[in-house]
Amino acid sequence: MVVCLAVPTPLSAQLAPVGVPGGVLRFDLDGSIESFDRRFFRGDRESYAADLASPALGSDRIPRVVDADARIGRITGTPGYRLNLGTLAAEAMGDIGRGSLGLSLGLTDRITVFGRLPLVRTRIQTTLRRDPSAADGGLNPGAGSQTAFFGDFDAAVATLSSKIAAGDYNSDPARLALAQATLADATALRSDLFGLLADPLTASPAVPTTTSAAGSAVLSRVIGLQTVLASSLDVPGFTLAPTLPPAPASDEELRQILAGPLALRTGQSQMTFRGDAEVGATVTVVDNWDRRSRRGGLRTAISGTVRFPTGRLPRTDHPLSIGTGEGQTDIQVDAVADIGAGNLGIRLGGTYVRQLPANFLVRLTSPSQPLAGPERLTRVRRDPGDIVAVEARPFYRLARTVALQVGLQHWSRKADQATYPTAADSLPGVSARVVAEESAANATVLSAGITYANPGALRRGGTGWPVDAAWGYERVLRAGGGRVPDGHAVRARLRVYFGLW
């Protein structure tokens, strides 16, 4: 900016144009740094890692234990029971650095074609702190430790069923009714216990500890059944109990419950790669800006941009990972109008982005249950919601080449749609739509900065280096709907013009 201010500019300057004059090549260099440690959700500010934190970690954050809660509730007769793995506090800090190289060529004074390729660096630092003092859940000892118990259980149920079928209780109607009720109760109990502890498809990685209220209730339910079988129905021999963990899960056991690093990776997630490349064209409709000695005027332009999925998607092994690209093709249309008189003016803009559907490899889970294991990894066809944005950027010229500018932008994004691309990708009992929950969002962004624009020798009779530059700061004022980072951003731009013909 200092170098630009030193360049002689005998002709009137202009607000940075959208298009490029015919026969001119423009070299674009853009950069930005955005940082955040908080976010907006449903209009409220909260920690960026709020989806990880929990006052009682369990099915609220870990999808794998939702079925366990229901089974334990039925076994213990406690509707609404929820396994507790302790209090989990979470913090996260993120930053996104972006540098973009671009070329724009003026085919005529009205038509410009352009292309851009960004280089993006993203980083998210997550810190988790767990307090297990109130926990009642530990690591499931595993199906192997339950083999003897279920062997005894199955033998007792088979004996009871055989006695009923043989008519052993027919002489006493009350005893027969008790035997039939006990058989039904034992069958249901066995099904829930096996599904909770040993079934390879449904077994929970976390179960109640032996000393917890829920664990004691589970063991009491088994002992009660054994007592009825032995003392009232002449079915002895069922004396074993299920094996439950002796203590709440340690940090290492919690990592096993979460299926290892694929489900939860604490610490830093960093990615440096190219972003989504863009190509497009701009048509300048009206250009009566800074003609002769008059400042201001009117200038309007329309741009069309196609954005390709050349970046990288967020990592699937980190719940808060940030990618360098969006993963789908976008079609964007922008309209810009500059209106001014003397030292005052305003730039008005509008944007519409059509985000085309694409297939993504994701951990299929609700955003509020981010600690999903590898069993939720699958392909989903996602159609991101379209984006509409409007902005107004008033400015005041300090000199012919320099202006102070403030801006206010409001954008809105519709809800995403998600389906399974093929039947083979579908997960039983899990709707693909969960990955798009609470995806609609909107935000209002305030900006302020300084701009420099000198057409130099591009204007007849002009001298000096044709260049424009800008520096600005952006801040999210408010946001509504889904999750929007409460970010601070610094943006800079330098564009140099070279005449070709």
C-alpha positions as CSV (number, residue, x, y, z in Angstrom):
1,M,0.0,0.0,0.0
2,V,2.9,2.4,0.8
3,V,4.5,1.7,-2.5
4,C,1.2,2.3,-4.3
5,L,0.7,5.6,-2.6
6,A,4.1,6.8,-3.8
7,V,3.2,6.2,-7.5
8,P,2.4,9.4,-9.4
9,T,-1.2,9.6,-10.5
10,P,-2.1,12.7,-12.6
11,L,-5.4,11.2,-13.7
12,S,-8.4,10.5,-11.5
13,A,-8.5,7.2,-9.7
14,Q,-11.3,4.7,-9.4
15,L,-12.7,2.3,-7.0
16,A,-11.2,-1.1,-7.7
17,P,-13.0,-2.4,-10.9
18,V,-14.6,-5.8,-11.3
19,G,-13.6,-6.3,-14.9
20,V,-10.4,-5.6,-16.9
21,P,-10.0,-3.3,-19.9
22,G,-9.6,-5.0,-23.3
23,G,-6.1,-6.2,-24.1
24,V,-5.0,-6.1,-20.4
25,L,-3.8,-8.9,-18.2
26,R,-4.4,-8.6,-14.5
27,F,-2.4,-10.5,-11.9
28,D,-4.3,-11.1,-8.7
29,L,-2.9,-11.9,-5.3
30,D,-5.3,-12.3,-2.5
31,G,-4.8,-13.5,1.1
32,S,-6.8,-13.9,4.3
33,I,-6.4,-15.1,7.8
34,E,-9.5,-16.1,9.8
35,S,-9.5,-17.3,13.5
36,F,-12.2,-18.3,15.9
37,D,-12.7,-20.1,19.2
38,R,-16.5,-19.6,19.5
39,R,-19.5,-20.1,17.2
40,F,-23.1,-19.1,16.8
41,F,-25.7,-21.8,17.1
42,R,-29.4,-20.9,17.0
43,G,-28.5,-17.3,17.5
44,D,-26.4,-17.8,20.6
45,R,-22.6,-17.6,21.1
46,E,-21.0,-20.7,22.5
47,S,-17.7,-22.6,22.5
48,Y,-16.7,-23.9,19.0
49,A,-16.3,-27.3,20.7
50,A,-19.8,-27.2,22.3
51,D,-20.8,-30.4,20.4
52,L,-18.1,-32.3,22.2
53,A,-18.7,-31.1,25.7
54,S,-21.2,-32.9,27.9
55,P,-22.3,-32.8,31.6
56,A,-22.8,-36.6,31.5
57,L,-21.1,-38.1,28.4
58,G,-23.1,-40.9,26.9
59,S,-25.7,-41.2,24.2
60,D,-26.0,-37.4,23.9
61,R,-22.6,-37.5,22.1
62,I,-21.9,-41.1,21.3
63,P,-24.4,-42.8,18.9
64,R,-23.1,-46.3,19.8
65,V,-24.6,-46.3,23.3
66,V,-28.1,-45.1,22.3
67,D,-29.3,-48.7,22.0
68,A,-27.6,-49.6,25.3
69,D,-29.6,-47.0,27.2
70,A,-32.8,-48.5,26.0
71,R,-31.8,-52.0,26.9
72,I,-30.6,-51.0,30.4
73,G,-33.8,-49.1,30.9
74,R,-35.8,-52.2,30.1
75,I,-33.7,-54.5,32.3
76,T,-33.7,-52.2,35.3
77,G,-37.2,-50.9,34.9
78,T,-35.8,-47.3,34.6
79,P,-37.4,-45.5,31.6
80,G,-35.2,-42.7,30.3
81,Y,-32.0,-44.2,31.8
82,R,-28.8,-42.8,30.3
83,L,-25.3,-44.2,30.7
84,N,-22.8,-41.7,32.2
85,L,-19.1,-41.8,31.3
86,G,-18.3,-38.6,33.2
87,T,-18.3,-34.9,32.6
88,L,-16.5,-33.8,29.5
89,A,-15.3,-30.2,29.0
90,A,-14.1,-29.2,25.5
91,E,-12.4,-26.2,24.0
92,A,-11.3,-25.6,20.4
93,M,-9.4,-23.0,18.5
94,G,-9.4,-22.8,14.7
95,D,-7.7,-20.7,12.0
96,I,-7.9,-20.7,8.2
97,G,-5.2,-19.1,6.1
98,R,-5.9,-18.6,2.4
99,G,-3.7,-17.4,-0.4
100,S,-5.0,-17.1,-3.9
101,L,-3.3,-16.6,-7.3
102,G,-5.4,-15.5,-10.2
103,L,-5.2,-14.1,-13.7
104,S,-7.8,-12.0,-15.5
105,L,-7.8,-11.1,-19.1
106,G,-9.8,-8.4,-20.8
107,L,-11.0,-9.7,-24.1
108,T,-12.8,-6.4,-24.7
109,D,-13.5,-3.4,-22.6
110,R,-16.7,-5.1,-21.6
111,I,-15.8,-8.8,-21.3
112,T,-13.2,-10.3,-18.9
113,V,-12.3,-14.0,-18.3
114,F,-10.5,-15.1,-15.1
115,G,-9.2,-18.0,-13.2
116,R,-8.0,-18.5,-9.6
117,L,-6.3,-21.2,-7.6
118,P,-6.1,-20.9,-3.8
119,L,-3.7,-22.5,-1.4
120,V,-5.4,-23.1,1.9
121,R,-4.1,-24.0,5.4
122,T,-6.6,-25.0,8.1
123,R,-5.9,-25.9,11.7
124,I,-8.1,-26.9,14.6
125,Q,-6.8,-27.4,18.1
126,T,-9.1,-29.3,20.4
127,T,-8.6,-29.8,24.2
128,L,-10.8,-32.3,26.1
129,R,-10.9,-32.6,29.9
130,R,-12.9,-35.4,31.6
131,D,-14.0,-35.7,35.2
132,P,-15.1,-39.4,35.8
133,S,-16.1,-38.8,39.4
134,A,-19.9,-39.1,38.7
135,A,-19.5,-41.8,36.0
136,D,-21.4,-45.1,36.2
137,G,-20.2,-46.7,33.0
138,G,-17.0,-48.6,32.1
139,L,-15.5,-50.5,29.2
140,N,-17.5,-53.6,28.2
141,P,-15.4,-56.6,29.3
142,G,-16.2,-58.3,25.9
143,A,-18.2,-61.2,24.6
144,G,-15.6,-63.8,25.7
145,S,-16.1,-63.0,29.4
146,Q,-19.9,-63.6,29.1
147,T,-19.8,-67.1,27.4
148,A,-20.2,-69.1,30.6
149,F,-23.0,-66.9,31.9
150,F,-25.1,-67.2,28.7
151,G,-24.4,-70.9,28.5
152,D,-26.0,-71.3,32.0
153,F,-28.8,-68.9,31.1
154,D,-29.7,-70.8,27.9
155,A,-29.6,-74.1,29.7
156,A,-32.0,-72.8,32.4
157,V,-34.4,-71.3,29.8
158,A,-34.3,-74.6,27.8
159,T,-35.1,-76.7,31.0
160,L,-38.0,-74.4,32.0
161,S,-39.4,-74.6,28.5
162,S,-39.1,-78.4,28.5
163,K,-40.9,-78.6,31.9
164,I,-43.8,-76.5,30.7
165,A,-44.1,-78.5,27.5
166,A,-44.0,-81.8,29.5
167,G,-46.9,-80.6,31.7
168,D,-44.8,-80.6,35.0
169,Y,-46.8,-77.6,36.3
170,N,-50.3,-78.5,35.0
171,S,-51.5,-79.8,38.4
172,D,-51.0,-76.3,39.9
173,P,-52.5,-73.5,37.8
174,A,-50.8,-70.8,39.8
175,R,-47.4,-72.4,39.4
176,L,-48.1,-73.0,35.7
177,A,-48.9,-69.3,35.3
178,L,-45.7,-68.4,37.1
179,A,-43.7,-70.7,34.9
180,Q,-45.1,-69.2,31.7
181,A,-44.6,-65.6,33.0
182,T,-41.1,-66.5,34.1
183,L,-40.2,-68.0,30.7
184,A,-41.4,-64.9,28.9
185,D,-39.5,-62.6,31.3
186,A,-36.3,-64.7,31.0
187,T,-36.5,-64.7,27.2
188,A,-36.8,-60.9,27.1
189,L,-34.1,-60.5,29.7
190,R,-31.7,-62.8,27.9
191,S,-32.3,-60.9,24.6
192,D,-31.5,-57.5,26.2
193,L,-28.5,-58.8,28.1
194,F,-27.0,-60.5,25.1
195,G,-27.7,-57.5,22.9
196,L,-26.1,-55.2,25.5
197,L,-23.0,-57.4,26.4
198,A,-22.2,-59.9,23.7
199,D,-24.0,-59.5,20.4
200,P,-21.4,-58.6,17.7
201,L,-23.9,-56.3,16.0
202,T,-25.4,-54.5,18.9
203,A,-23.1,-54.9,22.0
204,S,-22.4,-51.6,23.6
205,P,-18.7,-50.6,24.1
206,A,-19.7,-49.1,27.5
207,V,-21.9,-50.8,30.2
208,P,-22.7,-50.0,33.8
209,T,-20.1,-50.8,36.5
210,T,-20.8,-53.4,39.2
211,T,-20.9,-50.8,41.9
212,S,-23.2,-48.3,40.1
213,A,-27.0,-48.2,40.8
214,A,-27.7,-49.4,37.2
215,G,-25.1,-52.2,37.5
216,S,-26.6,-53.3,40.8
217,A,-30.0,-53.3,39.3
218,V,-28.9,-55.4,36.4
219,L,-27.3,-58.0,38.7
220,S,-30.3,-57.9,41.0
221,R,-32.6,-58.7,38.1
222,V,-30.5,-61.7,37.2
223,I,-30.4,-62.9,40.8
224,G,-34.2,-62.5,41.1
225,L,-34.7,-64.7,38.1
226,Q,-32.3,-67.3,39.4
227,T,-34.2,-67.4,42.7
228,V,-37.6,-67.9,41.1
229,L,-36.2,-70.7,38.9
230,A,-34.5,-72.6,41.7
231,S,-37.0,-72.1,44.6
232,S,-40.3,-72.0,42.8
233,L,-39.9,-73.9,39.5
234,D,-37.3,-76.6,40.3
235,V,-34.8,-75.3,37.7
236,P,-31.5,-75.3,39.6
237,G,-28.0,-74.8,38.3
238,F,-28.3,-71.2,37.0
239,T,-25.9,-69.4,39.4
240,L,-23.5,-67.3,37.3
241,A,-23.8,-63.5,36.8
242,P,-22.9,-61.3,33.8
243,T,-19.4,-59.8,34.0
244,L,-19.6,-56.0,34.4
245,P,-16.6,-53.6,34.6
246,P,-15.4,-53.0,38.2
247,A,-14.8,-49.2,37.8
248,P,-15.6,-46.3,35.5
249,A,-13.7,-46.1,32.2
250,S,-10.2,-44.6,32.3
251,D,-9.1,-42.2,29.6
252,E,-7.5,-45.0,27.7
253,E,-10.6,-47.1,28.0
254,L,-12.7,-44.2,26.8
255,R,-10.6,-44.1,23.6
256,Q,-11.5,-47.8,23.2
257,I,-15.1,-47.1,23.8
258,L,-14.9,-44.5,21.0
259,A,-13.5,-47.1,18.7
260,G,-10.0,-45.6,18.7
261,P,-8.6,-42.6,16.8
262,L,-10.9,-43.0,13.9
263,A,-13.8,-41.8,16.0
264,L,-12.0,-39.2,18.2
265,R,-8.7,-37.6,17.7
266,T,-7.8,-34.9,20.3
267,G,-5.1,-32.4,19.8
268,Q,-4.4,-30.7,16.5
269,S,-5.8,-31.4,13.1
270,Q,-3.9,-29.5,10.4
271,M,-4.3,-29.6,6.6
272,T,-2.4,-27.7,3.9
273,F,-3.5,-28.2,0.3
274,R,-5.0,-26.4,-2.7
275,G,-8.5,-25.0,-2.3
276,D,-11.3,-25.1,-4.8
277,A,-10.2,-23.6,-8.2
278,E,-12.4,-21.1,-10.0
279,V,-12.9,-20.0,-13.6
280,G,-15.4,-17.5,-14.8
281,A,-16.2,-14.3,-16.8
282,T,-17.3,-10.8,-16.1
283,V,-19.4,-8.5,-18.3
284,T,-19.2,-4.8,-17.5
285,V,-22.7,-3.4,-18.4
286,V,-22.2,0.3,-17.6
287,D,-18.9,2.1,-17.0
288,N,-19.2,5.8,-16.4
289,W,-16.9,5.9,-13.4
290,D,-14.4,8.7,-12.8
291,R,-14.6,10.1,-16.4
292,R,-12.5,13.1,-17.2
293,S,-12.2,15.3,-14.1
294,R,-15.5,14.2,-12.5
295,R,-15.3,11.8,-9.5
296,G,-17.8,9.1,-9.1
297,G,-20.5,8.1,-11.5
298,L,-22.1,4.7,-12.2
299,R,-20.5,1.3,-12.9
300,T,-22.2,-2.1,-13.0
301,A,-21.0,-5.5,-13.8
302,I,-22.2,-9.1,-13.7
303,S,-19.9,-12.1,-13.1
304,G,-20.4,-15.9,-13.5
305,T,-18.1,-18.3,-11.7
306,V,-17.7,-22.1,-11.7
307,R,-16.0,-23.5,-8.6
308,F,-14.5,-27.0,-8.9
309,P,-13.9,-29.5,-6.1
310,T,-10.1,-29.5,-6.2
311,G,-9.6,-29.1,-2.5
312,R,-9.6,-31.7,0.3
313,L,-12.6,-32.5,2.5
314,P,-12.4,-32.5,6.3
315,R,-10.8,-35.6,7.8
316,T,-13.2,-38.3,9.0
317,D,-11.1,-39.1,12.0
318,H,-11.5,-35.8,13.7
319,P,-14.9,-34.5,14.6
320,L,-14.0,-30.8,14.1
321,S,-11.7,-31.1,11.2
322,I,-11.8,-28.3,8.6
323,G,-11.1,-29.1,4.9
324,T,-9.5,-26.9,2.2
325,G,-12.5,-27.3,-0.1
326,E,-16.2,-27.9,-0.2
327,G,-16.2,-31.1,-2.2
328,Q,-18.8,-30.2,-4.8
329,T,-19.1,-28.0,-7.9
330,D,-20.6,-24.5,-7.4
331,I,-22.1,-22.2,-9.9
332,Q,-22.0,-18.6,-8.7
333,V,-23.5,-15.4,-10.1
334,D,-22.5,-11.9,-8.8
335,A,-23.9,-8.5,-9.6
336,V,-22.0,-5.3,-8.6
337,A,-22.9,-1.7,-8.8
338,D,-20.7,1.3,-7.9
339,I,-22.6,4.6,-7.3
340,G,-20.8,7.8,-6.2
341,A,-20.4,11.5,-6.4
342,G,-17.4,13.4,-5.3
343,N,-15.7,11.8,-2.3
344,L,-18.6,9.7,-1.3
345,G,-19.9,6.5,-2.9
346,I,-21.1,3.0,-2.3
347,R,-20.6,-0.4,-3.8
348,L,-23.7,-2.6,-3.8
349,G,-23.5,-6.3,-4.5
350,G,-25.6,-9.5,-4.7
351,T,-24.5,-13.1,-4.9
352,Y,-26.3,-16.4,-5.7
353,V,-24.5,-19.7,-5.3
354,R,-26.0,-22.9,-6.6
355,Q,-24.2,-25.8,-4.9
356,L,-24.5,-28.9,-6.9
357,P,-24.9,-32.4,-5.3
358,A,-22.0,-34.8,-4.9
359,N,-21.1,-38.0,-3.0
360,F,-19.2,-37.7,0.2
361,L,-17.5,-40.2,2.5
362,V,-18.7,-39.2,6.0
363,R,-19.3,-40.5,9.5
364,L,-23.1,-40.6,9.3
365,T,-24.2,-39.0,12.5
366,S,-26.1,-35.9,13.7
367,P,-23.9,-32.9,14.3
368,S,-24.9,-33.0,18.0
369,Q,-23.5,-36.6,18.2
370,P,-20.1,-36.2,16.7
371,L,-18.3,-39.1,18.5
372,A,-19.4,-41.8,16.1
373,G,-17.2,-44.8,15.4
374,P,-16.1,-46.4,12.2
375,E,-19.4,-48.3,12.0
376,R,-21.0,-45.1,10.8
377,L,-18.5,-44.5,8.0
378,T,-20.3,-44.6,4.7
379,R,-21.1,-42.7,1.5
380,V,-23.8,-40.1,1.3
381,R,-25.1,-38.0,-1.6
382,R,-25.4,-34.5,-0.3
383,D,-27.1,-31.6,-2.0
384,P,-25.9,-28.5,-0.1
385,G,-28.3,-25.7,0.3
386,D,-28.0,-22.7,-2.1
387,I,-26.6,-19.4,-0.8
388,V,-27.9,-15.9,-1.3
389,A,-25.9,-12.8,-0.1
390,V,-26.3,-9.1,-0.4
391,E,-23.9,-6.4,0.7
392,A,-23.4,-2.6,0.8
393,R,-19.9,-1.0,1.1
394,P,-20.0,2.8,1.5
395,F,-16.7,4.6,1.0
396,Y,-15.1,8.0,1.5
397,R,-12.1,9.1,-0.6
398,L,-9.2,10.5,1.4
399,A,-7.5,11.3,-2.0
400,R,-8.1,10.5,-5.6
401,T,-6.4,7.1,-5.1
402,V,-7.3,6.2,-1.5
403,A,-10.6,5.5,0.2
404,L,-11.9,4.3,3.5
405,Q,-14.5,1.7,3.2
406,V,-17.0,0.0,5.6
407,G,-19.3,-2.8,4.7
408,L,-22.3,-4.8,5.8
409,Q,-23.0,-8.2,4.3
410,H,-25.9,-10.6,5.0
411,W,-25.9,-14.2,3.7
412,S,-28.3,-17.0,4.0
413,R,-27.9,-20.7,3.3
414,K,-30.8,-23.1,2.8
415,A,-30.9,-26.5,4.4
416,D,-28.9,-29.4,2.9
417,Q,-30.5,-32.5,1.5
418,A,-28.9,-36.0,1.9
419,T,-29.7,-39.4,0.6
420,Y,-27.9,-42.8,0.2
421,P,-26.4,-43.0,-3.3
422,T,-26.9,-46.8,-3.4
423,A,-28.6,-49.4,-1.2
424,A,-25.2,-50.9,-0.4
425,D,-24.2,-47.6,1.3
426,S,-27.2,-47.5,3.6
427,L,-26.8,-48.1,7.4
428,P,-29.7,-50.1,9.0
429,G,-31.8,-47.8,11.1
430,V,-29.9,-44.6,10.3
431,S,-31.4,-42.0,8.0
432,A,-29.0,-40.3,5.6
433,R,-30.8,-37.0,6.5
434,V,-29.1,-36.9,10.0
435,V,-25.9,-35.5,8.4
436,A,-27.9,-32.5,7.1
437,E,-29.6,-31.6,10.4
438,E,-29.5,-27.9,11.3
439,S,-27.6,-27.1,8.2
440,A,-29.6,-24.0,7.3
441,A,-27.9,-20.8,8.6
442,N,-27.5,-17.1,8.1
443,A,-25.1,-14.4,9.2
444,T,-24.5,-10.7,9.2
445,V,-20.8,-9.6,8.7
446,L,-19.3,-6.2,9.3
447,S,-16.1,-5.1,7.5
448,A,-13.9,-2.0,7.4
449,G,-10.7,-1.2,5.5
450,I,-8.8,0.9,3.1
451,T,-8.6,0.7,-0.7
452,Y,-6.2,2.0,-3.3
453,A,-7.0,2.1,-7.0
454,N,-5.0,3.8,-9.7
455,P,-5.7,3.1,-13.4
456,G,-2.3,4.8,-14.3
457,A,-1.4,4.3,-17.9
458,L,-4.5,2.3,-18.7
459,R,-6.3,5.6,-19.0
460,R,-5.5,7.8,-22.0
461,G,-2.9,10.3,-21.0
462,G,-2.2,8.7,-17.7
463,T,1.0,7.6,-16.2
464,G,2.0,5.5,-13.3
465,W,1.7,1.8,-12.3
466,P,-1.8,0.4,-12.9
467,V,-2.6,-1.2,-9.7
468,D,-5.2,-1.6,-7.0
469,A,-4.9,-2.9,-3.5
470,A,-7.1,-3.3,-0.4
471,W,-6.8,-4.3,3.2
472,G,-9.7,-5.0,5.5
473,Y,-11.0,-6.5,8.7
474,E,-14.2,-8.6,9.0
475,R,-16.2,-9.6,12.0
476,V,-19.4,-11.7,12.3
477,L,-21.9,-9.6,14.1
478,R,-24.7,-12.1,14.5
479,A,-25.8,-15.4,13.0
480,G,-28.9,-17.6,13.1
481,G,-29.9,-21.2,12.4
482,G,-27.1,-23.8,12.4
483,R,-23.4,-23.6,13.3
484,V,-21.5,-20.5,12.1
485,P,-18.0,-19.8,13.3
486,D,-17.8,-16.5,15.3
487,G,-14.8,-15.5,13.3
488,H,-12.4,-12.6,12.9
489,A,-10.7,-12.2,9.5
490,V,-8.1,-10.0,8.0
491,R,-8.1,-9.8,4.2
492,A,-5.6,-8.2,1.8
493,R,-5.5,-7.9,-2.0
494,L,-3.0,-6.7,-4.6
495,R,-3.8,-6.6,-8.3
496,V,-1.3,-5.5,-11.0
497,Y,-2.3,-4.7,-14.6
498,F,-0.2,-5.3,-17.8
499,G,-1.1,-4.2,-21.2
500,L,-0.9,-6.9,-23.9
501,W,-2.4,-5.2,-27.0
